[in-house]
Amino acid sequence: MKRGSKRHLGRHNFGDVAGLDALALEQASIAAGVTRFQRPGDGAWDPRTRHRDDFYFVSTASLTLNCRLWRLCFDDVEHPEHGGTIEILLKGTEGHGMLDNVTIDRLGRIVMDEDPGNNARVSKVWVYQIATGEFLEVAHHNPTFFDSSLSNNPAFITADEESSGIIDAAHIFGPGWFLLDVQAHKVSTDPELVEGGQLLALFIDPDIAAPDEAEQGRGHGHEDDDDFDNDEI
């Protein structure tokens, strides 16, 4: 399946699988041509009124495999069994690695953070604009604390770190604000803590990865702005 191409999204009925072990179920899935995602991670629904049948998720994979961003467009979100379409938006060759958590704001921006595990990669935060396909890095962790390749660096903590748990915080702080955390997987010497970490507030200017103004209703359109105060969060 190529980036940008759409395929039909449906279900496959395996019948009664109570007697199948994990291997047998996997073999049956392969034989039936069922999807084999590489570590499905987090996902988020598009909060904008016109696109609330659309669900986006990442397959984390690994640093040597293709980490991808996917879109599911349901024909009727009230009846997902009716199917829809599935599409690859990021193939895995665009510079990101091991995307984990996902959120979407009302400007049509998908914000994703990385969990590279205990690998030689400093975690990054990325934004993808649905309307235009623009994709860019907007933040990364401080290499001083997490890059093991830096010599003579007494501030180094660990290479086992991740950016995680990102949510749209516009309803708290205003448009462009997000909450996320840093997880530093090193045992803390504080008896009240398990590992190191931080809670962060991140501002991504609305002009960054802004939608095409011609795409009314997909980004800065008045419908999405007006709906903000009326929708449940």
Biotite code that builds the C-alpha atoms (Angstrom):
import biotite.structure as struc

atoms = struc.array([
    struc.Atom([0.000, 0.000, 0.000], chain_id="A", res_id=1, res_name="MET", atom_name="CA", element="C"),
    struc.Atom([1.493, 3.351, -1.077], chain_id="A", res_id=2, res_name="LYS", atom_name="CA", element="C"),
    struc.Atom([1.291, 6.688, 0.714], chain_id="A", res_id=3, res_name="ARG", atom_name="CA", element="C"),
    struc.Atom([-1.793, 8.607, -0.352], chain_id="A", res_id=4, res_name="GLY", atom_name="CA", element="C"),
    struc.Atom([-3.575, 5.585, -1.794], chain_id="A", res_id=5, res_name="SER", atom_name="CA", element="C"),
    struc.Atom([-6.859, 4.543, -0.205], chain_id="A", res_id=6, res_name="LYS", atom_name="CA", element="C"),
    struc.Atom([-8.103, 1.033, 0.397], chain_id="A", res_id=7, res_name="ARG", atom_name="CA", element="C"),
    struc.Atom([-11.442, -0.273, 1.534], chain_id="A", res_id=8, res_name="HIS", atom_name="CA", element="C"),
    struc.Atom([-11.687, -0.781, 5.288], chain_id="A", res_id=9, res_name="LEU", atom_name="CA", element="C"),
    struc.Atom([-13.795, -3.720, 6.369], chain_id="A", res_id=10, res_name="GLY", atom_name="CA", element="C"),
    struc.Atom([-14.036, -6.613, 8.782], chain_id="A", res_id=11, res_name="ARG", atom_name="CA", element="C"),
    struc.Atom([-13.223, -10.290, 8.489], chain_id="A", res_id=12, res_name="HIS", atom_name="CA", element="C"),
    struc.Atom([-15.253, -12.911, 10.342], chain_id="A", res_id=13, res_name="ASN", atom_name="CA", element="C"),
    struc.Atom([-13.083, -15.738, 11.684], chain_id="A", res_id=14, res_name="PHE", atom_name="CA", element="C"),
    struc.Atom([-16.021, -17.451, 13.322], chain_id="A", res_id=15, res_name="GLY", atom_name="CA", element="C"),
    struc.Atom([-15.431, -19.147, 16.656], chain_id="A", res_id=16, res_name="ASP", atom_name="CA", element="C"),
    struc.Atom([-11.734, -18.782, 17.544], chain_id="A", res_id=17, res_name="VAL", atom_name="CA", element="C"),
    struc.Atom([-12.013, -20.096, 21.110], chain_id="A", res_id=18, res_name="ALA", atom_name="CA", element="C"),
    struc.Atom([-10.023, -23.191, 20.182], chain_id="A", res_id=19, res_name="GLY", atom_name="CA", element="C"),
    struc.Atom([-7.160, -21.333, 18.453], chain_id="A", res_id=20, res_name="LEU", atom_name="CA", element="C"),
    struc.Atom([-3.907, -20.465, 20.168], chain_id="A", res_id=21, res_name="ASP", atom_name="CA", element="C"),
    struc.Atom([-2.007, -17.266, 19.320], chain_id="A", res_id=22, res_name="ALA", atom_name="CA", element="C"),
    struc.Atom([0.027, -18.871, 16.530], chain_id="A", res_id=23, res_name="LEU", atom_name="CA", element="C"),
    struc.Atom([-2.998, -20.449, 14.868], chain_id="A", res_id=24, res_name="ALA", atom_name="CA", element="C"),
    struc.Atom([-4.903, -17.164, 14.989], chain_id="A", res_id=25, res_name="LEU", atom_name="CA", element="C"),
    struc.Atom([-1.933, -15.335, 13.485], chain_id="A", res_id=26, res_name="GLU", atom_name="CA", element="C"),
    struc.Atom([-1.654, -17.869, 10.670], chain_id="A", res_id=27, res_name="GLN", atom_name="CA", element="C"),
    struc.Atom([-5.376, -17.590, 9.969], chain_id="A", res_id=28, res_name="ALA", atom_name="CA", element="C"),
    struc.Atom([-5.049, -13.804, 9.841], chain_id="A", res_id=29, res_name="SER", atom_name="CA", element="C"),
    struc.Atom([-2.174, -13.988, 7.356], chain_id="A", res_id=30, res_name="ILE", atom_name="CA", element="C"),
    struc.Atom([-4.063, -16.437, 5.171], chain_id="A", res_id=31, res_name="ALA", atom_name="CA", element="C"),
    struc.Atom([-7.098, -14.135, 5.159], chain_id="A", res_id=32, res_name="ALA", atom_name="CA", element="C"),
    struc.Atom([-5.055, -11.073, 4.213], chain_id="A", res_id=33, res_name="GLY", atom_name="CA", element="C"),
    struc.Atom([-5.878, -9.244, 7.437], chain_id="A", res_id=34, res_name="VAL", atom_name="CA", element="C"),
    struc.Atom([-3.772, -6.179, 8.243], chain_id="A", res_id=35, res_name="THR", atom_name="CA", element="C"),
    struc.Atom([-0.498, -6.748, 10.088], chain_id="A", res_id=36, res_name="ARG", atom_name="CA", element="C"),
    struc.Atom([0.365, -3.372, 11.611], chain_id="A", res_id=37, res_name="PHE", atom_name="CA", element="C"),
    struc.Atom([3.788, -2.975, 13.213], chain_id="A", res_id=38, res_name="GLN", atom_name="CA", element="C"),
    struc.Atom([2.933, -2.076, 16.812], chain_id="A", res_id=39, res_name="ARG", atom_name="CA", element="C"),
    struc.Atom([-0.210, 0.085, 16.578], chain_id="A", res_id=40, res_name="PRO", atom_name="CA", element="C"),
    struc.Atom([0.228, 2.965, 18.998], chain_id="A", res_id=41, res_name="GLY", atom_name="CA", element="C"),
    struc.Atom([-1.921, 5.906, 19.999], chain_id="A", res_id=42, res_name="ASP", atom_name="CA", element="C"),
    struc.Atom([-4.715, 7.456, 17.957], chain_id="A", res_id=43, res_name="GLY", atom_name="CA", element="C"),
    struc.Atom([-7.115, 10.397, 17.978], chain_id="A", res_id=44, res_name="ALA", atom_name="CA", element="C"),
    struc.Atom([-10.418, 11.419, 16.430], chain_id="A", res_id=45, res_name="TRP", atom_name="CA", element="C"),
    struc.Atom([-10.554, 14.595, 14.364], chain_id="A", res_id=46, res_name="ASP", atom_name="CA", element="C"),
    struc.Atom([-12.381, 17.080, 16.661], chain_id="A", res_id=47, res_name="PRO", atom_name="CA", element="C"),
    struc.Atom([-13.680, 19.246, 13.812], chain_id="A", res_id=48, res_name="ARG", atom_name="CA", element="C"),
    struc.Atom([-17.368, 18.896, 13.012], chain_id="A", res_id=49, res_name="THR", atom_name="CA", element="C"),
    struc.Atom([-17.016, 18.057, 9.324], chain_id="A", res_id=50, res_name="ARG", atom_name="CA", element="C"),
    struc.Atom([-14.424, 15.366, 9.935], chain_id="A", res_id=51, res_name="HIS", atom_name="CA", element="C"),
    struc.Atom([-15.608, 13.511, 13.006], chain_id="A", res_id=52, res_name="ARG", atom_name="CA", element="C"),
    struc.Atom([-15.840, 10.235, 11.119], chain_id="A", res_id=53, res_name="ASP", atom_name="CA", element="C"),
    struc.Atom([-12.039, 10.357, 10.690], chain_id="A", res_id=54, res_name="ASP", atom_name="CA", element="C"),
    struc.Atom([-9.644, 8.559, 13.034], chain_id="A", res_id=55, res_name="PHE", atom_name="CA", element="C"),
    struc.Atom([-5.844, 8.888, 12.901], chain_id="A", res_id=56, res_name="TYR", atom_name="CA", element="C"),
    struc.Atom([-3.327, 6.534, 14.488], chain_id="A", res_id=57, res_name="PHE", atom_name="CA", element="C"),
    struc.Atom([0.344, 5.605, 14.320], chain_id="A", res_id=58, res_name="VAL", atom_name="CA", element="C"),
    struc.Atom([2.093, 2.265, 14.024], chain_id="A", res_id=59, res_name="SER", atom_name="CA", element="C"),
    struc.Atom([5.222, 2.713, 16.145], chain_id="A", res_id=60, res_name="THR", atom_name="CA", element="C"),
    struc.Atom([7.327, -0.059, 14.545], chain_id="A", res_id=61, res_name="ALA", atom_name="CA", element="C"),
    struc.Atom([11.038, 0.450, 15.382], chain_id="A", res_id=62, res_name="SER", atom_name="CA", element="C"),
    struc.Atom([13.951, 2.611, 14.282], chain_id="A", res_id=63, res_name="LEU", atom_name="CA", element="C"),
    struc.Atom([14.758, 0.112, 11.529], chain_id="A", res_id=64, res_name="THR", atom_name="CA", element="C"),
    struc.Atom([11.170, -0.418, 10.344], chain_id="A", res_id=65, res_name="LEU", atom_name="CA", element="C"),
    struc.Atom([8.572, 1.943, 8.903], chain_id="A", res_id=66, res_name="ASN", atom_name="CA", element="C"),
    struc.Atom([6.784, 4.024, 11.528], chain_id="A", res_id=67, res_name="CYS", atom_name="CA", element="C"),
    struc.Atom([3.589, 5.219, 9.846], chain_id="A", res_id=68, res_name="ARG", atom_name="CA", element="C"),
    struc.Atom([0.674, 7.599, 10.270], chain_id="A", res_id=69, res_name="LEU", atom_name="CA", element="C"),
    struc.Atom([-2.703, 6.236, 9.154], chain_id="A", res_id=70, res_name="TRP", atom_name="CA", element="C"),
    struc.Atom([-6.156, 7.671, 8.523], chain_id="A", res_id=71, res_name="ARG", atom_name="CA", element="C"),
    struc.Atom([-9.386, 5.705, 8.875], chain_id="A", res_id=72, res_name="LEU", atom_name="CA", element="C"),
    struc.Atom([-12.428, 7.370, 7.305], chain_id="A", res_id=73, res_name="CYS", atom_name="CA", element="C"),
    struc.Atom([-15.577, 5.581, 8.423], chain_id="A", res_id=74, res_name="PHE", atom_name="CA", element="C"),
    struc.Atom([-18.661, 5.695, 6.228], chain_id="A", res_id=75, res_name="ASP", atom_name="CA", element="C"),
    struc.Atom([-20.736, 6.050, 9.396], chain_id="A", res_id=76, res_name="ASP", atom_name="CA", element="C"),
    struc.Atom([-18.948, 6.368, 12.719], chain_id="A", res_id=77, res_name="VAL", atom_name="CA", element="C"),
    struc.Atom([-22.125, 5.270, 14.504], chain_id="A", res_id=78, res_name="GLU", atom_name="CA", element="C"),
    struc.Atom([-21.857, 1.973, 12.621], chain_id="A", res_id=79, res_name="HIS", atom_name="CA", element="C"),
    struc.Atom([-18.147, 1.189, 12.139], chain_id="A", res_id=80, res_name="PRO", atom_name="CA", element="C"),
    struc.Atom([-19.118, -2.279, 10.933], chain_id="A", res_id=81, res_name="GLU", atom_name="CA", element="C"),
    struc.Atom([-20.167, -0.613, 7.662], chain_id="A", res_id=82, res_name="HIS", atom_name="CA", element="C"),
    struc.Atom([-16.493, 0.043, 6.931], chain_id="A", res_id=83, res_name="GLY", atom_name="CA", element="C"),
    struc.Atom([-14.828, 2.944, 5.172], chain_id="A", res_id=84, res_name="GLY", atom_name="CA", element="C"),
    struc.Atom([-11.357, 3.665, 3.814], chain_id="A", res_id=85, res_name="THR", atom_name="CA", element="C"),
    struc.Atom([-7.813, 3.385, 5.173], chain_id="A", res_id=86, res_name="ILE", atom_name="CA", element="C"),
    struc.Atom([-4.905, 5.521, 3.982], chain_id="A", res_id=87, res_name="GLU", atom_name="CA", element="C"),
    struc.Atom([-1.180, 5.968, 4.736], chain_id="A", res_id=88, res_name="ILE", atom_name="CA", element="C"),
    struc.Atom([-0.265, 9.619, 5.377], chain_id="A", res_id=89, res_name="LEU", atom_name="CA", element="C"),
    struc.Atom([3.346, 9.104, 6.518], chain_id="A", res_id=90, res_name="LEU", atom_name="CA", element="C"),
    struc.Atom([5.190, 6.167, 5.009], chain_id="A", res_id=91, res_name="LYS", atom_name="CA", element="C"),
    struc.Atom([8.028, 6.068, 7.534], chain_id="A", res_id=92, res_name="GLY", atom_name="CA", element="C"),
    struc.Atom([10.808, 7.672, 5.489], chain_id="A", res_id=93, res_name="THR", atom_name="CA", element="C"),
    struc.Atom([10.090, 11.306, 6.379], chain_id="A", res_id=94, res_name="GLU", atom_name="CA", element="C"),
    struc.Atom([12.591, 11.633, 9.247], chain_id="A", res_id=95, res_name="GLY", atom_name="CA", element="C"),
    struc.Atom([10.509, 10.633, 12.249], chain_id="A", res_id=96, res_name="HIS", atom_name="CA", element="C"),
    struc.Atom([10.998, 7.493, 14.314], chain_id="A", res_id=97, res_name="GLY", atom_name="CA", element="C"),
    struc.Atom([8.819, 5.411, 16.625], chain_id="A", res_id=98, res_name="MET", atom_name="CA", element="C"),
    struc.Atom([5.888, 7.814, 16.960], chain_id="A", res_id=99, res_name="LEU", atom_name="CA", element="C"),
    struc.Atom([3.858, 6.917, 20.022], chain_id="A", res_id=100, res_name="ASP", atom_name="CA", element="C"),
    struc.Atom([1.251, 9.430, 21.237], chain_id="A", res_id=101, res_name="ASN", atom_name="CA", element="C"),
    struc.Atom([-1.126, 11.497, 19.105], chain_id="A", res_id=102, res_name="VAL", atom_name="CA", element="C"),
    struc.Atom([-3.449, 14.477, 19.479], chain_id="A", res_id=103, res_name="THR", atom_name="CA", element="C"),
    struc.Atom([-5.307, 16.706, 17.002], chain_id="A", res_id=104, res_name="ILE", atom_name="CA", element="C"),
    struc.Atom([-6.198, 20.371, 17.453], chain_id="A", res_id=105, res_name="ASP", atom_name="CA", element="C"),
    struc.Atom([-8.965, 22.393, 15.831], chain_id="A", res_id=106, res_name="ARG", atom_name="CA", element="C"),
    struc.Atom([-6.565, 23.794, 13.255], chain_id="A", res_id=107, res_name="LEU", atom_name="CA", element="C"),
    struc.Atom([-6.292, 20.345, 11.705], chain_id="A", res_id=108, res_name="GLY", atom_name="CA", element="C"),
    struc.Atom([-2.811, 19.724, 13.095], chain_id="A", res_id=109, res_name="ARG", atom_name="CA", element="C"),
    struc.Atom([-1.849, 16.234, 14.222], chain_id="A", res_id=110, res_name="ILE", atom_name="CA", element="C"),
    struc.Atom([0.835, 16.515, 16.918], chain_id="A", res_id=111, res_name="VAL", atom_name="CA", element="C"),
    struc.Atom([2.838, 13.369, 17.652], chain_id="A", res_id=112, res_name="MET", atom_name="CA", element="C"),
    struc.Atom([5.704, 12.553, 19.988], chain_id="A", res_id=113, res_name="ASP", atom_name="CA", element="C"),
    struc.Atom([8.343, 9.847, 19.828], chain_id="A", res_id=114, res_name="GLU", atom_name="CA", element="C"),
    struc.Atom([9.243, 6.958, 22.105], chain_id="A", res_id=115, res_name="ASP", atom_name="CA", element="C"),
    struc.Atom([12.573, 5.703, 20.719], chain_id="A", res_id=116, res_name="PRO", atom_name="CA", element="C"),
    struc.Atom([13.183, 3.470, 23.724], chain_id="A", res_id=117, res_name="GLY", atom_name="CA", element="C"),
    struc.Atom([16.722, 2.809, 24.861], chain_id="A", res_id=118, res_name="ASN", atom_name="CA", element="C"),
    struc.Atom([18.172, 3.696, 21.464], chain_id="A", res_id=119, res_name="ASN", atom_name="CA", element="C"),
    struc.Atom([20.614, 6.318, 20.232], chain_id="A", res_id=120, res_name="ALA", atom_name="CA", element="C"),
    struc.Atom([17.934, 8.828, 19.254], chain_id="A", res_id=121, res_name="ARG", atom_name="CA", element="C"),
    struc.Atom([16.736, 11.886, 21.167], chain_id="A", res_id=122, res_name="VAL", atom_name="CA", element="C"),
    struc.Atom([12.933, 12.100, 21.309], chain_id="A", res_id=123, res_name="SER", atom_name="CA", element="C"),
    struc.Atom([11.216, 14.602, 19.021], chain_id="A", res_id=124, res_name="LYS", atom_name="CA", element="C"),
    struc.Atom([7.766, 16.161, 18.631], chain_id="A", res_id=125, res_name="VAL", atom_name="CA", element="C"),
    struc.Atom([6.239, 16.476, 15.162], chain_id="A", res_id=126, res_name="TRP", atom_name="CA", element="C"),
    struc.Atom([3.242, 18.212, 13.605], chain_id="A", res_id=127, res_name="VAL", atom_name="CA", element="C"),
    struc.Atom([1.330, 17.129, 10.487], chain_id="A", res_id=128, res_name="TYR", atom_name="CA", element="C"),
    struc.Atom([-1.204, 19.420, 8.809], chain_id="A", res_id=129, res_name="GLN", atom_name="CA", element="C"),
    struc.Atom([-4.130, 17.386, 7.507], chain_id="A", res_id=130, res_name="ILE", atom_name="CA", element="C"),
    struc.Atom([-5.189, 19.900, 4.851], chain_id="A", res_id=131, res_name="ALA", atom_name="CA", element="C"),
    struc.Atom([-1.779, 20.313, 3.192], chain_id="A", res_id=132, res_name="THR", atom_name="CA", element="C"),
    struc.Atom([0.342, 17.328, 4.229], chain_id="A", res_id=133, res_name="GLY", atom_name="CA", element="C"),
    struc.Atom([3.012, 19.625, 5.683], chain_id="A", res_id=134, res_name="GLU", atom_name="CA", element="C"),
    struc.Atom([5.127, 17.725, 8.228], chain_id="A", res_id=135, res_name="PHE", atom_name="CA", element="C"),
    struc.Atom([7.832, 19.183, 10.431], chain_id="A", res_id=136, res_name="LEU", atom_name="CA", element="C"),
    struc.Atom([9.672, 18.823, 13.722], chain_id="A", res_id=137, res_name="GLU", atom_name="CA", element="C"),
    struc.Atom([8.586, 21.367, 16.333], chain_id="A", res_id=138, res_name="VAL", atom_name="CA", element="C"),
    struc.Atom([10.529, 20.260, 19.429], chain_id="A", res_id=139, res_name="ALA", atom_name="CA", element="C"),
    struc.Atom([13.067, 17.768, 20.744], chain_id="A", res_id=140, res_name="HIS", atom_name="CA", element="C"),
    struc.Atom([14.581, 16.802, 24.071], chain_id="A", res_id=141, res_name="HIS", atom_name="CA", element="C"),
    struc.Atom([17.823, 18.359, 25.246], chain_id="A", res_id=142, res_name="ASN", atom_name="CA", element="C"),
    struc.Atom([20.689, 16.200, 23.873], chain_id="A", res_id=143, res_name="PRO", atom_name="CA", element="C"),
    struc.Atom([22.826, 17.203, 26.858], chain_id="A", res_id=144, res_name="THR", atom_name="CA", element="C"),
    struc.Atom([20.700, 14.974, 29.059], chain_id="A", res_id=145, res_name="PHE", atom_name="CA", element="C"),
    struc.Atom([19.942, 12.113, 26.670], chain_id="A", res_id=146, res_name="PHE", atom_name="CA", element="C"),
    struc.Atom([22.583, 11.832, 23.927], chain_id="A", res_id=147, res_name="ASP", atom_name="CA", element="C"),
    struc.Atom([25.128, 9.217, 25.010], chain_id="A", res_id=148, res_name="SER", atom_name="CA", element="C"),
    struc.Atom([27.452, 10.092, 22.120], chain_id="A", res_id=149, res_name="SER", atom_name="CA", element="C"),
    struc.Atom([28.411, 13.452, 23.648], chain_id="A", res_id=150, res_name="LEU", atom_name="CA", element="C"),
    struc.Atom([31.836, 13.191, 25.284], chain_id="A", res_id=151, res_name="SER", atom_name="CA", element="C"),
    struc.Atom([32.810, 14.760, 28.618], chain_id="A", res_id=152, res_name="ASN", atom_name="CA", element="C"),
    struc.Atom([29.183, 15.330, 29.503], chain_id="A", res_id=153, res_name="ASN", atom_name="CA", element="C"),
    struc.Atom([28.535, 15.059, 33.266], chain_id="A", res_id=154, res_name="PRO", atom_name="CA", element="C"),
    struc.Atom([24.905, 16.190, 32.757], chain_id="A", res_id=155, res_name="ALA", atom_name="CA", element="C"),
    struc.Atom([24.002, 12.999, 30.866], chain_id="A", res_id=156, res_name="PHE", atom_name="CA", element="C"),
    struc.Atom([21.083, 11.135, 32.474], chain_id="A", res_id=157, res_name="ILE", atom_name="CA", element="C"),
    struc.Atom([20.075, 8.225, 30.234], chain_id="A", res_id=158, res_name="THR", atom_name="CA", element="C"),
    struc.Atom([19.485, 7.275, 26.611], chain_id="A", res_id=159, res_name="ALA", atom_name="CA", element="C"),
    struc.Atom([16.280, 5.519, 27.646], chain_id="A", res_id=160, res_name="ASP", atom_name="CA", element="C"),
    struc.Atom([13.808, 8.400, 27.385], chain_id="A", res_id=161, res_name="GLU", atom_name="CA", element="C"),
    struc.Atom([10.603, 9.337, 25.605], chain_id="A", res_id=162, res_name="GLU", atom_name="CA", element="C"),
    struc.Atom([8.229, 12.187, 24.913], chain_id="A", res_id=163, res_name="SER", atom_name="CA", element="C"),
    struc.Atom([4.751, 11.025, 25.848], chain_id="A", res_id=164, res_name="SER", atom_name="CA", element="C"),
    struc.Atom([1.117, 11.686, 26.670], chain_id="A", res_id=165, res_name="GLY", atom_name="CA", element="C"),
    struc.Atom([0.510, 14.742, 24.487], chain_id="A", res_id=166, res_name="ILE", atom_name="CA", element="C"),
    struc.Atom([-2.954, 16.346, 24.608], chain_id="A", res_id=167, res_name="ILE", atom_name="CA", element="C"),
    struc.Atom([-4.510, 19.472, 23.113], chain_id="A", res_id=168, res_name="ASP", atom_name="CA", element="C"),
    struc.Atom([-4.778, 22.005, 25.966], chain_id="A", res_id=169, res_name="ALA", atom_name="CA", element="C"),
    struc.Atom([-6.446, 24.825, 24.032], chain_id="A", res_id=170, res_name="ALA", atom_name="CA", element="C"),
    struc.Atom([-9.501, 24.647, 26.296], chain_id="A", res_id=171, res_name="HIS", atom_name="CA", element="C"),
    struc.Atom([-7.220, 25.446, 29.256], chain_id="A", res_id=172, res_name="ILE", atom_name="CA", element="C"),
    struc.Atom([-4.524, 27.792, 27.928], chain_id="A", res_id=173, res_name="PHE", atom_name="CA", element="C"),
    struc.Atom([-5.808, 28.866, 24.511], chain_id="A", res_id=174, res_name="GLY", atom_name="CA", element="C"),
    struc.Atom([-5.175, 27.852, 20.870], chain_id="A", res_id=175, res_name="PRO", atom_name="CA", element="C"),
    struc.Atom([-1.734, 26.418, 20.182], chain_id="A", res_id=176, res_name="GLY", atom_name="CA", element="C"),
    struc.Atom([-1.076, 25.039, 23.665], chain_id="A", res_id=177, res_name="TRP", atom_name="CA", element="C"),
    struc.Atom([-0.433, 21.373, 24.430], chain_id="A", res_id=178, res_name="PHE", atom_name="CA", element="C"),
    struc.Atom([0.435, 19.360, 27.529], chain_id="A", res_id=179, res_name="LEU", atom_name="CA", element="C"),
    struc.Atom([2.919, 16.478, 27.385], chain_id="A", res_id=180, res_name="LEU", atom_name="CA", element="C"),
    struc.Atom([5.519, 14.804, 29.539], chain_id="A", res_id=181, res_name="ASP", atom_name="CA", element="C"),
    struc.Atom([9.149, 13.729, 29.466], chain_id="A", res_id=182, res_name="VAL", atom_name="CA", element="C"),
    struc.Atom([9.827, 10.232, 30.751], chain_id="A", res_id=183, res_name="GLN", atom_name="CA", element="C"),
    struc.Atom([13.441, 9.610, 31.720], chain_id="A", res_id=184, res_name="ALA", atom_name="CA", element="C"),
    struc.Atom([13.668, 5.891, 32.442], chain_id="A", res_id=185, res_name="HIS", atom_name="CA", element="C"),
    struc.Atom([16.359, 6.015, 35.089], chain_id="A", res_id=186, res_name="LYS", atom_name="CA", element="C"),
    struc.Atom([15.625, 4.973, 38.660], chain_id="A", res_id=187, res_name="VAL", atom_name="CA", element="C"),
    struc.Atom([15.245, 8.010, 40.899], chain_id="A", res_id=188, res_name="SER", atom_name="CA", element="C"),
    struc.Atom([17.139, 8.350, 44.174], chain_id="A", res_id=189, res_name="THR", atom_name="CA", element="C"),
    struc.Atom([14.095, 10.102, 45.645], chain_id="A", res_id=190, res_name="ASP", atom_name="CA", element="C"),
    struc.Atom([12.124, 7.475, 47.622], chain_id="A", res_id=191, res_name="PRO", atom_name="CA", element="C"),
    struc.Atom([8.853, 9.164, 46.603], chain_id="A", res_id=192, res_name="GLU", atom_name="CA", element="C"),
    struc.Atom([9.628, 8.805, 42.902], chain_id="A", res_id=193, res_name="LEU", atom_name="CA", element="C"),
    struc.Atom([10.240, 5.848, 40.605], chain_id="A", res_id=194, res_name="VAL", atom_name="CA", element="C"),
    struc.Atom([11.924, 7.529, 37.626], chain_id="A", res_id=195, res_name="GLU", atom_name="CA", element="C"),
    struc.Atom([12.775, 10.997, 36.386], chain_id="A", res_id=196, res_name="GLY", atom_name="CA", element="C"),
    struc.Atom([10.517, 13.123, 34.230], chain_id="A", res_id=197, res_name="GLY", atom_name="CA", element="C"),
    struc.Atom([8.792, 16.431, 33.649], chain_id="A", res_id=198, res_name="GLN", atom_name="CA", element="C"),
    struc.Atom([5.332, 17.760, 32.834], chain_id="A", res_id=199, res_name="LEU", atom_name="CA", element="C"),
    struc.Atom([5.560, 20.315, 30.023], chain_id="A", res_id=200, res_name="LEU", atom_name="CA", element="C"),
    struc.Atom([3.328, 22.939, 28.438], chain_id="A", res_id=201, res_name="ALA", atom_name="CA", element="C"),
    struc.Atom([4.243, 23.361, 24.766], chain_id="A", res_id=202, res_name="LEU", atom_name="CA", element="C"),
    struc.Atom([3.106, 26.250, 22.543], chain_id="A", res_id=203, res_name="PHE", atom_name="CA", element="C"),
    struc.Atom([2.996, 25.658, 18.784], chain_id="A", res_id=204, res_name="ILE", atom_name="CA", element="C"),
    struc.Atom([2.130, 28.938, 17.104], chain_id="A", res_id=205, res_name="ASP", atom_name="CA", element="C"),
    struc.Atom([-1.072, 28.584, 15.033], chain_id="A", res_id=206, res_name="PRO", atom_name="CA", element="C"),
    struc.Atom([0.869, 29.919, 12.039], chain_id="A", res_id=207, res_name="ASP", atom_name="CA", element="C"),
    struc.Atom([3.130, 26.841, 12.161], chain_id="A", res_id=208, res_name="ILE", atom_name="CA", element="C"),
    struc.Atom([1.805, 24.129, 9.838], chain_id="A", res_id=209, res_name="ALA", atom_name="CA", element="C"),
    struc.Atom([-1.183, 26.367, 9.181], chain_id="A", res_id=210, res_name="ALA", atom_name="CA", element="C"),
    struc.Atom([-3.866, 25.037, 6.841], chain_id="A", res_id=211, res_name="PRO", atom_name="CA", element="C"),
    struc.Atom([-4.469, 26.348, 3.355], chain_id="A", res_id=212, res_name="ASP", atom_name="CA", element="C"),
    struc.Atom([-6.991, 29.176, 3.760], chain_id="A", res_id=213, res_name="GLU", atom_name="CA", element="C"),
    struc.Atom([-8.812, 27.806, 0.721], chain_id="A", res_id=214, res_name="ALA", atom_name="CA", element="C"),
    struc.Atom([-9.610, 24.686, 2.725], chain_id="A", res_id=215, res_name="GLU", atom_name="CA", element="C"),
    struc.Atom([-12.537, 26.209, 4.610], chain_id="A", res_id=216, res_name="GLN", atom_name="CA", element="C"),
    struc.Atom([-13.803, 23.972, 7.379], chain_id="A", res_id=217, res_name="GLY", atom_name="CA", element="C"),
    struc.Atom([-10.546, 22.048, 7.511], chain_id="A", res_id=218, res_name="ARG", atom_name="CA", element="C"),
    struc.Atom([-8.519, 24.498, 9.543], chain_id="A", res_id=219, res_name="GLY", atom_name="CA", element="C"),
    struc.Atom([-9.217, 28.168, 10.281], chain_id="A", res_id=220, res_name="HIS", atom_name="CA", element="C"),
    struc.Atom([-12.788, 27.866, 8.979], chain_id="A", res_id=221, res_name="GLY", atom_name="CA", element="C"),
    struc.Atom([-15.371, 29.647, 11.116], chain_id="A", res_id=222, res_name="HIS", atom_name="CA", element="C"),
    struc.Atom([-17.318, 26.458, 11.698], chain_id="A", res_id=223, res_name="GLU", atom_name="CA", element="C"),
    struc.Atom([-14.493, 24.911, 13.686], chain_id="A", res_id=224, res_name="ASP", atom_name="CA", element="C"),
    struc.Atom([-13.834, 28.106, 15.651], chain_id="A", res_id=225, res_name="ASP", atom_name="CA", element="C"),
    struc.Atom([-17.509, 28.601, 16.513], chain_id="A", res_id=226, res_name="ASP", atom_name="CA", element="C"),
    struc.Atom([-17.890, 25.008, 17.638], chain_id="A", res_id=227, res_name="ASP", atom_name="CA", element="C"),
    struc.Atom([-15.089, 25.314, 20.177], chain_id="A", res_id=228, res_name="PHE", atom_name="CA", element="C"),
    struc.Atom([-17.178, 26.583, 23.080], chain_id="A", res_id=229, res_name="ASP", atom_name="CA", element="C"),
    struc.Atom([-20.122, 24.303, 22.369], chain_id="A", res_id=230, res_name="ASN", atom_name="CA", element="C"),
    struc.Atom([-18.400, 20.947, 22.053], chain_id="A", res_id=231, res_name="ASP", atom_name="CA", element="C"),
    struc.Atom([-17.695, 18.577, 24.882], chain_id="A", res_id=232, res_name="GLU", atom_name="CA", element="C"),
    struc.Atom([-13.992, 18.247, 25.653], chain_id="A", res_id=233, res_name="ILE", atom_name="CA", element="C"),
])
